[in-house]
Amino acid sequence: MTRAEINAAVKLKAAKLKMIGTDVIVGDSIIVSKRTNIKDAIEEVTIQADYDNTSISLLDIPDIHKFITANCRLIITGKGKISQLTLNCDNDSIATNIKEVVIDIDTSNIYDMSYMFYGLGFTKKIEFKRIDTSNARHMIGMFSRCVGLSDLDLSKFNTSNVESMARMFDYCTGLFILDLTSFDTRKVKSMRKMFLDCIELTATDLRNFNTPMLTDISQMFSGCSNLEVINLSNFDLTNITDMTEFACDCFKLKQVYFPKNGAMCTKVKSLTEAFKSCCNLVEINLETLVGTEVESMDYAFNGCDHIEHINLKNFNPRELKDATNAFSSSHSDRLVIDLRSFNPREIIKEFIDYEDESEQEENTVESTLESFVNSFRWLKLFVFESRQLVLILHNNEYSCNSTGKVVVDGEQYIDMTDTLLKLKEDKDKLRTADDEHLCQAGLLRFVKYDKLTVLYPAV
């Protein structure tokens, strides 16, 4: 049928409905009708699309505001395969009145479901009686700012072709529990801000997620202030490049499960504020994070007041440019950070390998090291491999906590009190950090700057 024939048929059907007293609006290939559901004490507005490739956009329907009044259930139904469904609503008077949404139509021809329900802030329930998402490529912001939802049943969703879930549930501030065990995420590339500021969310099961294409998890759980557990144990993180604010301000977070085995995560460029203010987090295992490409980790663990163990044993950032306050305000008296692969020689190699460096280059590297040093002022214990030991010490101006230690293979240690170097096996080698011949014993060498002393292996 041509578009003209379809619209003629729609008008004919609408005329018949009017004859029996039904309130009707005729749109492009659709009929909108209204009735009172006495049993549920709610007004029902039905948008019916009986022809394929019909596009439904709520705000494009003429006079729709006259139908959607207080306490309304919006029903999308029909025999056709619709090509677009957009219920996102910038009209506050309409959004305020939609209390429930029922989807009962074939959506297999919709390839982009982004912002489909965006801003339905007073909707308490979205029911999917019939929906086909098998061809959907994008679900960006699909339920964004649906602040009235307390739960969602998405068990009928087929997400096997979805490439982006960015902002899918962001600012759904009423969601308590979200079951996503039916999701197929093999093609998803972005989960950026997926659960941003879901402040009431206490649990979400992501154990079935398989993510070989995933690159962006920045702000994924940022602001989920009631979330206690994040389980990414089955995630594939090999292609992740951005973890900025990944779980920032998750105040009640107690456990984070990252993959323990499998391919290493080598492509991450940013850890900025990744776990900032996770003040109830006790330990975190990031042993698969190699981080050779990490450029920024400023405030990464800042404010993790109760953390005791951070496993970064394979972490060796060679491109690090900013680590300001990465671990500062981590006040636990038992904090252990396993950084046995970390080698700041990669950062300062210009100074070790070359003597004639420009003042500009020196200031740049020194600034990076200084920010890194400053981040450790609450540090109690470090673990390194002995032959890769590289230690950045504060001078008196940037003094460490008086009990700060570095343990090397459980035997040697460096006590940073008053910036003194102590070797447990030979106390005669005790020197102050101001001594230019500090490491003549051959175990260590150091590069001294205005505010920093950098120690690195002599071999």
N, C-alpha and C positions, 0 to 999 in steps of 0.2 A: 504493500500500500504506500501511496505517496503521503507526504506530510499533510497535504490538503485533505486527502481522504480520511486520514487518521483524525484530524481535528473535526471534520464533519461528523464522524462517528461518535466522537467524544461529546460533541454538543447535543447530538440526538439522545445519547444516554443520559446526559445531564437534564435534558428537558423532561424525560420520563420520570427521573427522580424528583424533580420539582413538582410534577403533577401529583405525587403522593405525599407532598408536604415536606420533603427533605431539603434542608438548606444546602445549597451547592454553589461552588466557585469553579469556573472552567478555566484551566490553564493550558499551556502548550502541551498537548497530548495527555493531560492528566485531569482528573476530577477530584475536587476537594469537597468532602461532605462533613456534616456535623450532626451529632446526636448526643443525647444525655444517657449515660449508663447509670440507671437508677440503682442497680445492685451495688456498684462500687462508688456511687455518689461522685461521679467524675464526668466531665465533658470529654467526649471522644471526637477528635478531628482526624479523619482518614484521608490520606493522599493516595489515590489509586492510579496505578500506571499499568495498562493492559497491553502496551505495545513496546516492542524491542527498541533499544537505543534511546529511550526517553531520558532526558536530563531533568533531575529534580533539584532545584535550588530554592530553599524555603523563602528567602527574602525576595525572590523574583516572582513569586505567585501574587497576582493582584488582590488587594484587600484581605490578605491573609491575617492581618492584625485584627480584623473584625470577627474572625472565627476563633483565633487562639486567645481565649479569655482566661480568667482565673481558674486554676485547678484543672489543667488540660492534659489528656493523654493523646500523644501524637502517634498515629499508626501509619506506617508506610507499607503498602501492600499492592497486589496486582499480579497479572499473568505475564507481564513483559519482563525482558532482561534490560534493566536500566543501565545507562552508561555513566551516570553521575548522580551522586547523592551528597548534597551539601546542606547540612542543618545548622552549621555554625551561624551564630546570631549576634550581630552587633546592635540589634534593637533590644534595648533593655526591657521594654514593655512586653515584647513577645517572649524573650528568654525567661523572664520572671514567671510567666504563666505555664510553661511546659514542665509538668511534674514527672511525667513518664514518657518514654519513647519505646515503641515496639517496631522492630524491623522484621517484616514477613514478605520478602520479595527476593527475586533472583538478582544477585549483584555480580555475577560472574564476568560481566563486561566492563566492570570498573577496574581500571589499572592504577589509579591514584586515589587512595582513600585519605589523603592528608587532610587534617582539620575537619573531618566529617562531622564531628560533634563538638567542635571547639566552642568554648564559652557558654555551654548550657549549664550555667552555674547553679540553677535552682532545680535541675532535674535529679530526682532521687533514684530513678531506676531506668536502665536501658536493657530491654529484653530482646534477644536475638532468636526469634522463632524459626526464621529461615534467612540464611545469609551464605553467600559463596565468595570467599576471599582468595580463591586459588590462583587468580591472575593478578592480584594486587602486587604492585612493585613498591609502593610507598605508603607508609602509615605515619608520616610525620605529623606530630601534634594531633593525632586522631581523637584523643579524649582530653586534650589539653584544657585546663581550667574548668573541668567538670567538677567543681568543688563540692557539689551536693551528693555525689556518688559515694556510698560506703562499701559497695562490692560490685564486681563485674563477673559475669559468667561468659568466658571467651572460649569455651570448650569446642565450639563449632567453627572456630577460626582455622583456616588453612593458610599458614604463613610461609609455605615452601618457596615462594618466589619473591618474598619481601626483601628489599635491599636496605631500607632505612626505617628504623623505629625511633629516630631522634624525637625527643619531646613527646613521645606517645602518650605518657600519663603525667606530664609535668603539671604541677600545681593542682593535682587531684587531692586536695588537702583533707578530704573526708574518707579516702580509701583506707581500710584497716588491713585487709588481707587480699592478696592477688594471686590467683592460681594460673600460672602460665606453663604448666607441665605439658600442654598440648602443642606448644609453639615449636615450629621448625625454623631454626635461625641459621641454617647453613649458608644462606646468601646475604645475610645482613652485614652491612659494612659500618653502619653508625648506630650506636645506642646513646649518643650524646644527649644529656639531660633527660633520659628516658623516664626517670622517677624523680626528677628535680622537685624539691619542696613538697613531697608527699608526706606531710608532717605527722600524719596519724598511722602511716603504714608500719606495721609491726613485723610482718613476715611476707616474703615472696619466694617461691620455690623455683629456682633457676637450674636445678640439677640436670635437666634434660637439654639444656642449651648446648648446641654445637656451633662453634663460631670461627671457622677457618678463614673467613673473609673479613672479620671484624677489625677495624682500625681505630675507632674513636669511642672511648668510654669516659670522656671528660664530663664531669658533673653528673654522672649517671645516677648516683644516689645522694648527691649534695643536698643538704637540708632535710634529709629524712631523719628527723630528730628523735623518733621513737623506734627506729629500726634497730634490732638487737643482733641479727645475724645476716651476713652476706656470704652466700655460697656460690663461688665461681669455680668449684673444683673440677668441673668437666669442661670449662671454657678452653678454647684454643686461643692463646694470647700472642701467638708468634708474629702477628701483623699489627699489633697495637702500636700506635704512634703517640697517642695523646691520653694521659691519665690526669690531666689538670682537674683539681677539685673533685676527684672521683668519689670520695666519701666525706667530703668536707662538712663539718658541723653535724655529723651523725653522733649526737651527744650520748646516746644510750648503746651505741654499738659495742658489743663485747667480743664478737668473733668474726673473723674474715677468713674464708677458705679460698686460697688460690691453688692452682694446679701444683702438685708436688713433684710430679714426674712429667716426662714428655719433652717436647721441643722448648728451647729457651726463648725467652722474650728479649729480643735484641734491638727492636726498632723504636722503643719509646723515646720521645724527645722531651716530654714535659711531665714532671711529677709535682709541679707547683701546687701546694696546698692539698695534695692528694688525700691525706688523712688528718688534716688540720682540725683541731678541737674535738677529736674522737676521744673524749676524756675518760671513757670507761673501757677503752680497748687495753687489754693486758698483754697480748702478744700478737705478732703477725709474721707469717712465713712467706717471704718473697724470694725464695731460693731460686726460682726459675727466672727471676728478673736479672738479666745481665747488664742492661742499661748502658751499653757502650755508646749509644747515640744521645744519651740524656744531656740536655743543655741547661735545664733549669729544674731545681728541686727546692726552691725557696719555700719555707714554711711547710714542707712536706709532712712532718710529724709534729709540728708546732702545736702545743696545747694538749698533747697526749699525756695527761698528768699521771696516769696509773700504769702506763706501759712498762713492761719489764724485759721483754725480749723482742728484738727486731732482727729477723734472719735475712740478711742481705749478702750471704756468703759468696755469691757469684757476681755481685754488683761491682762493676768497674767502669764508671763513666769517663770517657776520654775527651768528651766535648763540653764538659761542665763549665758553665759561665756564671751561674748564679745559684748559690746554696744558702742564701741569707736565712738565718734562723731555722734551718731545716729540722733540727732536733731541739731547739730551745723550748723551755717551759715544760720539758718532759721531766717531771720532778721525782719520779720513782727512785728510791734509794737503791733499788736492785736492777736498774736498767742495764741490759747487756745488748750491745749492737754487734752482730757478727758481720764484719766487713773484710773478711780474710782475703778477698780478691781485689779489694780496692787499692788502686795504685795512683796516687796523685802525681807521680812522676810524669804521667801522660799529660797532665795539665801544665806542669812546670818544665817540661822537657826542653823548652827554648833556653831556659836558664842553666840547665845542667849540661846541655850539649854545646851551647854557644856562649861566648863571653861578650861579644859585641852586640848587645840588644839595644834597641832604641828605648828611650825613656817612656815613650807612649806605650810600647808593648809591655814593658815592665810594669807600668802602672795598671794595665789591664789585667795581667795575670795576678799581680799582687792583690788587686781588688777582689778577684774571684776567690783567692785563697783566704783572704781576710774574712770574707763573708762566710766561707766554709768553717773557718776556725770559730767565729763568733757563734755559730749554730751549736757548738758542742759545749757551751759553758755549763750546762747541767749534766754533762755526761759523767757516768761513774765508771764504766768499764767498756773496753774495746777488746775485740778478739781479731788477731791477724795471723797470717802464716809468717813464720820468722823470716824467710828469705825475701818476702815481699813487703816487709815492714816499711811503711812510710808514715811518719807522724808529723802533724803540723801542731806546733806548740804556741800558746799565747806567751807574750812577754808580760812584764808586770802590769802594763796598762790593760791588757786583756787577760787577766789572771783566771785560771781554771778554778773549779771547786777544789778545795784543799784535799779532798780524798780521791781526786781523779786518778785513774790508773789505766795503763795499757798492758794487757796480758798477752804474751807471745808464747803460743804452744804450752801454756800453763807453767812455764819455767821463768824465762826472763820477764822483767816488767820495767816499765818506765813510769816513775812517779812524777806527775807534773806539778807537785807542790813547789812553789817558788821557782818554777821552770828548771828544776834540777834533773839531770839525767842520772839514773841509777841502774846499774846492771847487777842483778842479784848474785851472779856467779863470781863477780870480781869487784868488790867495793872500792878498790884502789883507782878504778876508772871514773870515779865520781868527779864531775866537772860542772861548773855553772854554764848556763846557756850563752853567757857573754864571752866565754873562752873560745877564741878563734881556732884552737887546736883540740876542740872538744872530742873529736872522734878519731884521733890519730891511732887509736888501737886497731883500726881497720874494720871494725864491725859496721860502722855507720859513717855516712857523710852528711853534711848539712849545707844548705844555702841560707844565708842570713839576709833578711831585708830590714827595713826600718822598723816594722812592727811585728815581723814574723820570723820564726825559725822553722825551717823545713828539714826534716831528717829523712834520709832514704838509704837503702842498702849500698854498701860499698862494692858489692859484687853483682 
